[in-house]
Amino acid sequence: MKITNDILYVGVNDHDIDLFEGQYVVENGMAYNSYIVMDEKTAVFDTVDARFGEEWLGNIQSVLDSRQPDYLIIQHMEPDHSANIADFMKTYPETKIVSSAKAFVMMKQFFGTDFADRQVVVKDGDTLALGTHTLTFVAAPMVHWPEVIVTYDDHDKVLFSADGFGKFGALDAEEDWACEARRYYFGIVGKYGVQVQNLLKKAAALDIQTICPLHGPILKEDLSYYLNLYQTWSSYSVETEGVTIAYASAYGNTKKAAELLAEKLQEKGCPKVALNDLARCDMAEAVEDAFRYGKLVLASPTYNGDVFPFMREFIHDLTERNYQKRTIGLIENGSWAPTAARVMQKMLEGCKEITFTETSVKIMSALNDESIAMIDALAEELCKN
């Protein structure tokens, strides 16, 4: 696949995978992207997952024919992008590896060698001339590993963005970009908003016409759309007005309360309500919803003087990713000593710019007139603010 006259795609699609990174459901597979810049000198960008090494090397051979690659540029050392470095170097022993100093440390950890005789160590602002194309390397530490670099090609105005602007899904999958990119971003990169903001500031100084990520489609049209979403996500701003309700329920009574709240919010004209059963839904989808919408309601029974285990996991997933700038309502259930609301609020106390609703719902075993009235009041408060 041609991206420009001189830049070709040599990545692979993975439809065998069920869980990316052993935890994220990927019903439409995964793409491991790799690129070649063809010039007086040739540069291959990144490798692919270990299971697809033979296919990837075949793709490279079909593009290069009898030419030998001059450079292998490694932007990110996560194994889905670096696993085939050693096999590549056996196939093309004269090639030089271009990467950051920290990446070469990781190479030795993964492969037992840092390819010292073939290293080209680059840092922020360094350039590499291929002929017509000159590559400029931009340090992107903790987006989302410390060794990461991204690369700008000044001739074709292409940003090779490493894991930035990536998404779940193989390239032959027809699906909405934002949905799976959002789930990918908050699941994998979400903790590092400050670092993403720093990278976006550097990117703003470049004339970018194409973005080539390591996962997901090549982006060419309306780049402001993708850049603006990344600005929103990395600043933890509200993307869409609406309410996420995340609940856990042992015997169905807390579920009834969550569903009743969703009904009342819709009756009162709330623009969007996302209801998530934490025991059964894709937890990453629930996390995505919590970051997308401006308001969140947590509903949990008291369990061993704490909260239900799935709720504890969910709140941990939020706080681990720097959840902030949101309004939160609480619903607790208990048959003799409800403590869930207090525990949930305590778990969230380190989050920045969090506002708790004045209304907090307490259910004693099952809904009654009093708790139903409290749910109505909570819905009213959420719709007004």
C-alpha positions in Angstrom: 0.0 0.0 0.0 1.4 3.4 -1.0 1.0 6.2 1.4 3.0 8.7 -0.7 5.2 8.1 -3.7 8.1 7.2 -1.5 6.5 5.8 1.6 4.9 2.4 1.6 3.0 0.3 4.2 4.5 -3.1 5.1 2.5 -3.9 8.3 0.2 -6.7 9.1 -3.3 -7.4 10.3 -3.9 -9.7 13.2 -7.3 -11.4 13.3 -6.2 -14.2 15.6 -5.8 -12.1 18.7 -8.6 -12.0 21.3 -7.1 -9.8 24.1 -4.6 -7.1 23.2 -1.9 -6.7 26.0 -3.7 -9.7 27.6 -6.6 -7.5 28.7 -8.3 -5.4 26.0 -11.0 -7.1 23.9 -10.4 -6.6 20.2 -13.3 -8.1 18.3 -12.0 -6.6 15.0 -8.4 -7.7 15.5 -5.4 -5.4 15.6 -3.0 -3.8 13.1 0.7 -3.7 13.6 1.9 -1.0 11.3 5.4 -0.8 9.7 6.5 1.6 6.9 9.4 1.9 4.4 10.7 5.2 3.1 12.3 4.7 -0.3 15.0 7.2 -1.1 18.7 7.2 -1.9 18.8 5.4 1.4 15.9 3.3 2.7 14.5 3.3 6.2 12.1 0.8 7.7 10.0 2.0 10.6 9.4 -0.5 13.4 8.7 -4.2 13.3 5.5 -6.1 14.2 4.3 -8.7 16.7 6.4 -11.8 17.0 3.7 -14.1 15.5 3.8 -12.2 12.2 7.6 -11.9 11.6 7.7 -14.1 8.5 4.8 -12.2 6.9 6.3 -8.8 7.7 9.7 -9.8 6.4 8.0 -11.0 3.2 6.3 -7.6 2.9 9.6 -5.9 3.2 11.2 -8.2 0.6 8.4 -7.5 -1.9 9.0 -3.8 -1.6 12.8 -3.7 -1.5 13.4 -6.5 -4.0 17.2 -6.8 -4.1 17.9 -3.6 -2.2 19.2 -3.7 1.3 17.7 -1.4 3.9 20.0 1.2 5.3 18.2 1.9 8.5 15.8 0.2 10.9 14.1 3.0 12.9 12.7 1.8 16.2 10.4 4.3 17.8 8.9 2.2 20.5 10.2 -1.0 22.2 6.9 -2.6 23.3 7.0 -6.1 21.9 4.1 -5.7 19.5 6.5 -3.3 17.6 9.9 -4.6 18.4 9.7 -8.3 18.6 11.3 -8.9 15.2 14.4 -6.7 15.6 16.8 -9.6 16.0 15.3 -11.6 13.0 15.4 -8.5 10.9 19.1 -7.9 11.7 19.9 -11.6 10.8 18.2 -11.1 7.5 19.8 -7.7 6.8 23.0 -7.7 8.8 24.4 -4.5 7.3 21.4 -2.4 8.4 21.9 0.2 11.1 19.4 0.6 13.9 18.3 4.1 14.7 16.7 4.7 18.1 16.9 6.4 21.5 19.5 5.5 24.1 16.9 4.1 26.4 15.6 1.9 23.6 19.0 0.3 23.1 19.0 -0.5 26.8 15.7 -2.3 26.4 16.9 -4.1 23.3 19.6 -5.7 25.4 17.0 -6.8 27.9 14.8 -8.3 25.3 17.4 -9.8 22.9 20.7 -10.1 24.9 22.4 -7.6 22.7 22.1 -3.9 22.0 23.6 -4.2 18.5 26.5 -1.9 19.6 28.3 -2.1 16.2 25.2 -1.0 14.3 23.7 1.6 16.6 22.7 5.1 15.6 21.6 6.8 18.8 19.3 9.8 18.3 17.8 12.4 20.6 15.2 15.2 20.4 15.9 17.4 17.4 18.4 15.1 15.7 18.0 14.5 11.9 18.8 11.8 9.4 19.1 12.5 5.7 18.0 9.8 3.4 18.3 11.9 0.2 15.2 13.9 -0.7 13.7 13.0 2.6 15.2 14.3 5.9 13.8 12.7 9.1 13.7 14.7 12.3 13.4 12.8 15.6 11.1 14.1 18.4 11.5 12.7 21.9 8.1 11.6 23.3 9.0 10.2 26.7 6.1 8.4 28.5 3.8 8.4 25.5 3.5 5.9 26.9 7.0 4.3 27.5 10.1 6.3 28.4 12.2 5.4 25.3 9.6 6.6 22.7 10.5 8.8 19.8 8.3 10.0 17.0 9.6 11.0 13.5 8.8 13.8 11.1 9.5 13.5 7.4 9.9 17.1 6.1 9.5 16.1 2.4 6.1 14.4 2.5 5.0 16.2 5.7 4.4 12.9 7.5 4.5 12.3 11.2 5.3 8.7 12.2 3.6 8.9 15.6 4.5 5.7 17.3 1.5 4.7 19.5 0.0 8.1 19.3 -3.2 8.3 17.3 -3.5 4.6 17.4 -6.7 2.5 17.8 -7.8 -1.0 18.2 -8.9 -2.9 15.1 -7.3 -4.3 12.0 -7.0 -2.1 9.0 -9.6 -4.0 7.1 -12.2 -3.5 9.8 -15.0 -1.0 9.1 -15.6 0.8 12.4 -15.8 4.3 13.9 -12.3 5.7 14.5 -13.1 7.7 17.6 -14.8 4.9 19.5 -11.9 2.5 19.3 -9.2 5.2 19.4 -10.8 6.6 22.6 -10.9 3.2 24.3 -7.3 2.6 23.2 -6.2 6.0 24.4 -7.7 5.9 27.9 -6.8 2.3 28.4 -3.2 2.5 27.4 -2.1 6.2 27.3 -4.6 7.9 29.5 -2.4 8.3 32.6 0.1 10.4 30.6 -1.9 13.4 29.7 0.8 15.9 30.5 3.3 14.0 28.3 0.8 13.9 25.5 0.2 17.6 25.8 3.9 18.2 25.6 4.1 16.2 22.4 1.1 18.0 20.9 2.9 21.3 21.5 5.9 20.1 19.5 3.6 18.7 16.8 1.9 22.1 16.5 5.1 23.6 15.1 5.2 21.0 12.3 3.4 21.1 8.9 1.7 17.7 9.2 -0.3 16.4 6.3 -0.3 12.7 7.1 -0.1 10.8 10.4 1.3 7.2 10.3 0.6 5.5 13.7 1.8 2.1 14.8 -1.8 0.9 15.2 -4.9 1.8 13.2 -5.4 3.6 9.9 -3.1 6.2 8.2 -4.7 9.6 8.8 -4.8 12.1 6.0 -8.2 13.8 5.9 -9.3 16.5 8.4 -6.3 16.1 10.7 -7.7 18.8 12.9 -10.4 16.4 14.0 -7.9 13.9 15.4 -5.6 16.5 16.9 -8.6 18.2 18.6 -9.7 14.9 20.1 -6.2 14.3 21.4 -6.2 17.8 22.9 -9.5 17.0 24.6 -8.4 13.6 25.9 -5.0 14.6 27.1 -6.3 17.6 29.0 -9.0 15.5 30.6 -11.7 17.8 29.3 -15.3 16.8 28.7 -15.8 15.5 25.2 -19.5 15.0 25.2 -22.3 16.2 27.6 -23.9 13.2 29.3 -23.9 10.9 32.3 -22.1 7.6 32.8 -23.7 5.3 35.3 -21.4 2.5 36.4 -22.9 -0.1 38.8 -22.3 -3.4 40.5 -25.1 -5.4 41.9 -25.1 -8.6 44.0 -28.8 -9.5 43.9 -30.3 -7.0 41.5 -31.5 -4.2 43.8 -28.6 -1.9 43.1 -29.1 -2.6 39.4 -32.7 -1.6 39.7 -31.6 1.7 41.2 -29.1 2.3 38.4 -31.7 1.6 35.7 -34.2 3.8 37.4 -31.8 6.7 37.5 -31.1 6.1 33.8 -34.8 6.3 33.0 -35.3 9.5 35.1 -32.3 11.2 33.4 -33.7 10.4 30.0 -37.1 11.7 31.0 -35.6 14.9 32.2 -33.8 15.4 28.8 -30.2 14.3 29.6 -28.5 14.3 26.2 -26.7 11.0 26.7 -26.8 8.2 29.4 -24.3 5.4 29.3 -25.2 2.5 31.6 -22.5 0.0 32.5 -22.9 -3.2 34.5 -19.3 -3.5 35.7 -19.5 -7.3 36.3 -20.5 -8.0 32.7 -19.4 -5.1 30.5 -16.0 -4.6 28.9 -14.3 -2.6 31.7 -12.3 -0.7 29.1 -15.6 0.5 27.6 -16.8 1.7 31.0 -13.6 3.6 31.5 -13.9 5.1 28.1 -17.4 6.3 28.9 -16.3 7.8 32.2 -13.7 9.9 30.5 -15.9 10.9 27.6 -18.8 12.3 29.5 -18.8 15.0 32.1 -20.8 13.3 34.9 -20.4 9.9 36.5 -22.6 8.0 38.9 -21.2 5.1 40.9 -23.7 2.6 42.3 -22.5 -0.2 44.6 -23.6 -2.4 47.4 -21.6 -2.5 50.6 -19.5 -5.7 50.5 -17.3 -6.8 53.5 -17.5 -3.3 54.8 -16.1 -2.0 51.5 -17.4 -1.8 47.9 -18.3 -4.6 45.4 -15.0 -6.0 43.9 -15.9 -4.9 40.3 -16.5 -1.3 41.5 -13.2 -1.3 43.3 -11.5 -2.4 40.1 -13.3 0.3 38.1 -12.5 3.1 40.4 -8.8 2.0 40.5 -8.8 2.0 36.7 -10.0 5.6 36.8 -7.6 6.9 39.4 -4.7 5.1 37.8 -5.4 7.1 34.7 -5.7 10.5 36.4 -9.4 10.8 36.4 -10.4 14.5 36.9 -12.6 17.5 36.1 -15.8 15.6 36.5 -19.0 15.7 38.6 -19.7 12.4 40.5 -22.9 11.1 42.2 -23.0 8.1 44.5 -25.5 5.4 45.2 -24.9 2.9 48.0 -26.8 -0.1 49.2 -26.6 -2.0 52.4 -28.8 -4.1 54.6 -27.3 -3.1 58.0 -24.3 -0.8 57.8 -24.0 0.9 54.3 -20.4 2.1 53.8 -20.0 2.0 50.0 -20.5 5.8 49.4 -17.9 6.7 52.0 -15.5 4.1 50.6 -16.0 5.3 47.0 -15.5 8.9 47.9 -12.4 8.1 49.8 -11.0 6.2 46.8 -11.5 9.3 44.7 -10.1 11.9 47.1 -6.8 12.2 45.2 -8.5 13.1 41.9 -8.2 16.7 40.8 -11.2 19.0 40.3 -13.8 16.5 41.2 -17.2 17.8 42.4 -19.6 15.5 44.3 -23.3 16.0 43.9 -25.2 17.3 46.9 -27.6 14.3 46.6 -26.2 10.9 47.6 -28.6 8.0 47.5 -28.8 5.4 50.3 -30.7 2.2 49.7 -31.5 -0.1 52.6 -31.6 -3.5 50.9 -34.2 -2.6 48.3 -35.8 0.5 46.7 -38.6 2.2 48.6 -40.4 5.5 48.4 -37.6 7.4 50.2 -34.8 6.1 48.0 -36.8 6.5 44.8 -37.3 10.1 45.8 -33.6 10.5 46.3 -32.9 9.0 42.9 -35.3 11.5 41.4 -33.5 14.3 43.2 -30.1 13.1 42.0 -31.4 13.0 38.4 -32.7 16.5 38.8 -29.4 17.7 40.1 -27.4 16.0 37.3 -29.6 17.5 34.6 -29.4 21.0 36.0 -25.6 21.3 36.5 
